Amino acid sequence: MTLQTGLQRLLLVSLTIVTAAAADDAATGRDWTTGRVTEYNELRSRIPASELARRLVDEALDLGLFADRVLQDYVGQALIDFAEQLDTDEYGRLVSIARERVVQALRQRLIDDLTGSLASLGVLSVSEANFDDTGGTVVLQSESTGKAVVAVQLHRREDGTWRVEDLTVVDQLLSRSYRDQYRETLNGHYSPAVLQSQLQQLDYVVLEDFSASEDGELPLGWRWRDRDEDHNKPYEVRTINKRTYLAAHDSGGSVLLLRFSHWNPRQYPIMTWCWRANSLPAGGDERFGHTNDSAAGIYVFFSQTWIGMPRHIKYVWSTTLPQGTTGRRDRVARPYFVVVESGAQRLGQWLQATVDLEESYGATWGGRPKNLTQGLGLLTDANSTESRAAADYADLRVWTREAFEAGRIEDYCTCYRDRN
């Protein structure tokens, strides 16, 4: 059974119960279902396909229960790394926001898929219905062929209303069809943002846009090195033109923010972000320890060496080094750096940066990165030069190479460019 076929079957059933909330508590399951079939047969020629699909998902399907069947424990397992780093409340908030975003992406995917499946629908009738006090199964048949087309699982809520829980077509559950389609992501420990993007059928994954955080706060889910626990954290989320970003400044603290982030850099090898340098550390030169300060730096942690040292690259806005410079300081566990922007010529301007992760990894560590990244880091620092640095960060994304080569990566940082 194809996913499209399963969606068609779901629509056939679910549109029969779009007025479930108004069902008479005293009615039997069969009487109620028969009434909904009659309503469906009337509505199918009167309501636009997109509206029918929306009503299916919003009024007939128990989206939360269906999402549980598709996702199972995926969100919690994908974010399990955070459990040891965050307190209980912050971890719960992180999981709740991530799950809601994935569920809403699943909702829209269902609506879009169903909208395209309406043309083949016909008149329906109930051929079999078996109910108890809590739920039941309904078999519907096509009026034109007289053949059964689907078996639907329904359940009765505490308020007496009925909702579709799942359905079976040719011995295959629709929820299982979605699990099969996204199995690699669901089982691969990839971040929920990856599944959200795939459900939305996008060319890119939003790794972080700070929209889950409140103004004036440190960004949700980000932490720091143990040695920085007692240091001031000179980062806070702000809003401009109704878009969130992270503001950073430093005059000696040098606190590196860190966050788990798991995606496949072979599948999404192009990384983009918005940034703005507001103050450059005087004499900053990333090649040497006594001048190793950058107005802005974005770390990508790809993997670890056999002795547990990180394989990471720091993409920087340098004070003095020319764009394109690549290097590494001669100390253990230091990252390679790549200069993406340089100097004060565009100081105070929001710019969009684009880097090829596979290319820079090959030029530094050699070969290709593994198919699961470990995380991200952000650092604005001026401790080595004993000066001051300030920068803003926004909307970190990774893209497919196909999107890059086809020219589909547009400058999305324009929303930050205003009088501010």
C-alpha positions in Angstrom: 0.0 0.0 0.0 1.3 3.4 -0.9 1.2 6.3 1.5 -1.2 8.1 -0.9 -3.5 5.2 -1.0 -3.6 5.1 2.8 -4.3 8.8 3.0 -7.2 8.4 0.5 -8.7 5.7 2.7 -8.3 7.9 5.8 -10.1 10.7 4.0 -13.0 8.4 3.0 -13.6 7.5 6.6 -12.7 10.6 8.5 -14.8 13.0 6.4 -17.8 11.0 7.5 -17.3 12.2 11.1 -16.4 15.9 10.8 -19.2 16.8 13.1 -18.1 14.3 15.8 -18.3 16.8 18.6 -22.0 17.1 18.1 -22.8 13.4 18.2 -25.6 12.3 20.5 -24.1 10.5 23.5 -27.0 8.2 23.5 -26.5 7.1 19.9 -24.8 3.8 19.2 -21.5 3.8 17.4 -23.1 2.4 14.3 -25.9 4.9 14.1 -23.5 7.7 14.6 -21.1 6.4 11.9 -23.9 5.9 9.5 -25.0 9.5 10.0 -21.5 10.7 9.3 -21.3 8.7 6.1 -24.4 10.4 4.9 -22.9 13.8 5.7 -19.7 12.9 3.8 -21.6 11.9 0.7 -23.3 15.3 0.7 -20.1 17.3 1.5 -17.8 15.8 -1.1 -19.3 17.8 -3.9 -19.8 21.0 -2.0 -16.6 21.8 -0.2 -13.2 22.5 -1.8 -10.6 19.8 -1.5 -8.3 21.8 0.7 -11.2 22.5 3.1 -12.2 18.9 3.3 -8.7 17.9 4.1 -8.3 20.5 6.8 -11.6 19.4 8.4 -10.5 15.8 8.3 -7.4 16.5 10.3 -8.7 19.2 12.6 -12.2 17.8 13.3 -12.1 14.1 12.7 -8.7 12.8 13.4 -7.3 12.5 17.0 -4.0 14.2 15.9 -2.3 13.7 19.2 -3.0 10.0 19.4 -2.1 9.5 15.7 1.1 11.4 16.2 2.0 9.2 19.2 1.6 6.1 16.9 3.9 7.7 14.3 6.5 9.2 16.6 6.4 6.8 19.5 9.3 7.8 21.8 11.3 9.5 19.0 11.3 13.1 20.3 12.4 12.1 23.8 15.1 9.8 22.5 16.3 12.4 20.0 16.8 14.9 22.8 18.0 12.5 25.5 21.5 14.1 25.4 20.0 17.3 26.9 18.5 15.5 29.9 21.9 15.5 31.8 22.7 19.1 30.8 19.4 20.9 31.6 17.3 21.1 34.7 14.0 19.3 34.7 11.8 22.3 33.8 14.0 23.4 30.9 14.3 19.9 29.5 10.6 19.4 29.7 10.0 22.7 27.9 12.5 21.8 25.2 10.9 18.4 24.6 7.4 19.9 24.6 8.2 22.6 22.1 10.1 20.2 19.8 7.2 17.7 19.9 4.5 20.3 19.2 6.5 21.6 16.2 6.8 18.1 14.8 3.1 17.3 15.4 2.1 20.5 13.6 4.4 19.6 10.7 2.7 16.2 10.5 -0.7 17.9 10.6 0.1 20.1 7.6 1.7 17.1 5.8 -1.6 15.2 6.2 -3.6 18.1 4.9 -1.4 18.6 1.9 -1.3 14.9 1.0 -5.1 14.5 1.5 -5.9 17.6 -0.6 -4.2 15.9 -3.6 -6.0 12.6 -3.1 -9.6 13.8 -3.3 -10.2 13.4 -7.0 -10.5 9.6 -6.8 -13.1 9.5 -3.9 -16.6 8.2 -4.5 -19.8 7.5 -2.6 -19.4 5.3 0.5 -21.5 3.1 2.7 -21.0 1.2 6.0 -20.6 -2.5 5.4 -19.7 -3.5 9.0 -19.4 -1.7 12.3 -18.5 -3.2 15.7 -18.4 -1.0 18.8 -18.1 -1.2 22.6 -18.2 1.6 25.2 -14.7 2.9 24.3 -14.2 2.4 20.6 -14.8 0.3 17.6 -13.9 -0.7 14.1 -15.8 0.4 10.9 -15.5 -1.1 7.5 -16.5 1.1 4.6 -17.3 0.0 1.1 -17.4 1.7 -2.3 -20.9 2.2 -3.6 -19.6 1.8 -7.2 -17.8 -1.5 -6.7 -19.4 -2.9 -3.6 -16.0 -3.8 -2.2 -14.6 -3.0 1.2 -11.9 -0.3 1.0 -10.7 0.3 4.6 -11.1 -0.7 8.2 -11.0 2.2 10.6 -10.1 2.3 14.3 -12.2 4.8 16.3 -12.3 5.6 19.9 -14.7 7.5 22.1 -13.4 10.3 24.2 -14.4 11.1 27.8 -16.7 13.8 26.6 -18.6 11.2 24.4 -17.2 12.4 21.0 -15.7 10.0 18.5 -12.4 10.4 16.7 -10.4 8.4 14.2 -7.4 6.8 15.9 -5.9 5.0 12.9 -6.9 2.8 9.9 -5.8 -0.3 8.1 -5.6 -0.8 4.4 -4.4 -4.2 3.0 -3.1 -5.1 6.5 -1.1 -1.9 6.8 -1.7 0.9 9.3 -1.5 4.5 8.0 0.6 5.4 11.0 3.0 2.6 10.1 3.2 3.9 6.6 4.5 7.2 7.9 6.9 5.5 10.2 8.3 3.5 7.3 8.7 6.6 5.2 10.7 8.4 7.8 12.4 5.4 9.4 15.9 6.6 8.8 15.3 9.8 10.7 13.2 8.3 13.4 15.8 5.6 14.2 18.9 7.6 13.4 19.1 9.9 16.5 18.6 13.0 14.3 17.3 16.1 15.9 13.5 16.8 15.8 14.2 19.8 13.5 15.3 17.3 10.8 12.0 15.4 10.9 10.1 18.6 11.0 11.8 19.8 7.8 11.2 16.5 6.0 7.5 16.5 6.9 7.3 20.0 5.5 9.2 18.9 2.4 11.8 21.7 2.7 15.3 21.9 1.2 16.7 23.0 4.6 16.7 22.3 8.3 16.5 25.2 10.8 19.0 24.2 13.4 18.4 27.2 15.6 16.4 30.5 15.2 16.0 31.2 18.9 12.3 31.5 18.6 11.7 29.0 21.4 13.4 31.4 23.8 12.1 34.5 25.6 13.5 38.0 25.1 16.3 38.7 27.6 17.0 35.0 28.3 19.9 32.8 27.5 18.8 30.6 24.5 16.8 27.5 25.4 18.9 24.3 25.4 22.3 25.9 25.2 25.0 25.4 27.9 28.6 26.1 28.5 31.9 24.5 29.6 32.2 23.5 33.2 35.0 26.0 33.7 32.6 28.8 32.7 29.9 27.9 35.2 30.7 30.9 37.4 31.3 33.3 34.6 28.9 36.0 33.3 27.1 34.7 30.3 27.1 37.7 27.9 24.4 36.3 25.6 20.7 37.1 25.4 17.9 36.6 23.0 16.3 39.7 21.4 13.7 40.5 18.8 13.9 42.6 15.7 11.1 43.0 13.1 9.3 40.2 15.0 12.3 37.9 14.4 14.5 36.5 17.2 18.3 36.6 17.3 21.0 36.2 19.8 23.0 39.2 20.9 26.6 38.7 22.3 29.3 40.8 23.7 32.6 40.2 25.5 35.3 42.1 27.3 37.2 39.3 28.9 34.9 36.4 29.8 35.2 34.2 26.6 32.2 32.0 27.3 31.5 29.4 24.6 27.9 28.4 24.3 27.2 24.8 23.3 24.2 22.8 22.1 23.6 19.3 20.9 22.5 19.3 17.2 22.3 16.1 15.1 21.9 16.1 11.4 23.6 14.3 8.5 26.2 16.7 6.9 26.3 14.5 3.8 22.6 15.0 3.3 22.6 18.6 4.4 26.2 19.8 3.6 25.6 23.5 3.0 25.3 25.7 6.1 23.9 29.3 6.2 23.3 31.8 9.0 22.7 35.5 9.6 25.2 37.5 11.6 26.2 41.0 12.4 29.5 42.1 13.9 29.1 45.3 16.0 32.6 45.5 17.6 35.8 43.8 16.5 38.4 42.8 19.1 41.5 44.9 18.5 44.2 43.0 16.6 42.3 39.8 16.6 44.2 37.1 14.8 43.0 33.5 15.2 46.4 32.0 14.4 48.0 32.8 17.7 47.0 32.3 21.3 47.7 35.9 22.5 45.4 37.3 19.7 42.9 34.5 19.3 39.7 36.6 19.5 36.8 36.8 17.0 33.8 39.1 16.9 31.7 36.1 16.0 32.4 32.4 15.7 30.2 29.4 14.9 31.5 26.0 15.7 30.3 22.7 14.1 31.2 19.6 16.1 31.3 16.8 13.5 32.6 13.8 15.5 35.5 12.7 17.7 38.9 11.2 17.2 39.7 7.7 18.5 41.0 9.3 21.7 37.9 11.3 22.2 39.1 14.7 20.9 36.5 16.7 19.0 36.7 17.1 15.2 35.3 20.6 14.9 35.6 23.6 12.7 35.1 27.3 13.8 33.7 29.6 11.2 34.7 33.2 12.1 34.4 36.9 11.5 38.0 37.9 11.9 39.4 41.3 12.7 42.6 40.9 10.6 42.7 37.7 8.6 41.5 37.8 5.0 38.4 35.9 4.0 39.1 32.3 3.1 42.0 31.9 5.5 42.1 28.4 7.1 44.3 27.5 10.0 44.7 25.9 13.4 46.7 26.8 16.5 49.3 24.2 17.7 47.6 23.0 20.8 45.7 19.8 21.6 42.0 19.7 20.8 42.0 23.1 19.1 39.5 23.5 16.2 40.4 24.4 12.7 39.1 27.9 11.8 37.8 29.2 8.5 37.5 32.9 8.0 34.1 33.6 6.5 34.0 37.4 7.0 36.8 39.9 7.7 37.4 43.4 8.9 35.3 46.4 9.6 34.1 47.3 6.1 30.6 45.8 6.8 30.6 46.3 10.6 27.0 46.8 11.9 25.4 45.2 8.9 23.3 42.0 8.9 25.0 39.5 6.4 24.1 36.0 5.3 27.0 33.6 5.5 27.2 30.4 3.4 29.8 27.6 3.9 30.2 24.1 2.4 30.7 21.8 5.4 32.0 18.9 3.3 34.4 21.1 1.5 35.9 22.7 4.6 36.0 19.4 6.5 37.9 17.8 3.6 40.3 20.7 3.5 41.0 20.5 7.3 40.4 17.1 8.8 40.5 15.2 5.5 37.9 12.9 3.9 34.2 13.2 4.5 32.4 13.9 7.7 30.4 11.1 9.4 26.7 11.0 8.8 25.8 12.3 12.3 27.0 15.6 13.7 27.4 16.2 17.5 26.5 19.8 18.0 27.0 23.5 17.6 28.9 26.3 19.4 28.8 30.1 19.5 31.6 32.3 20.7 32.1 36.0 20.8 35.3 36.7 22.7 38.0 39.4 23.4 39.9 38.0 26.4 43.2 37.4 24.6 43.4 40.9 23.2 42.0 42.5 26.4 39.6 44.5 24.2 35.9 44.3 23.3 33.8 42.2 20.9 30.1 42.3 20.0 28.0 40.4 17.5 24.5 39.1 16.8 23.6 35.6 15.4 20.3 34.4 13.8 18.6 31.6 11.9 21.2 28.9 11.5 20.2 26.4 8.7 21.6 23.5 6.7 20.6 22.8 3.1 20.8 20.0 0.6 23.5 20.3 -2.1 20.8 20.1 -4.7 19.2 23.3 -3.4 22.5 25.0 -3.4 23.5 24.0 -6.9 20.0 24.9 -8.2 20.2 28.4 -6.8 17.3 27.9 -4.3 19.2 29.4 -1.4 18.0 33.0 -1.3 19.1 35.7 1.1 16.6 35.2 4.0 18.5 37.6 6.3 16.7 40.7 4.8 14.1 40.5 7.5 16.8 41.6 10.0 17.9 44.6 8.0 16.1 47.7 9.1 16.9 50.8 11.0 18.0 48.5 13.8 
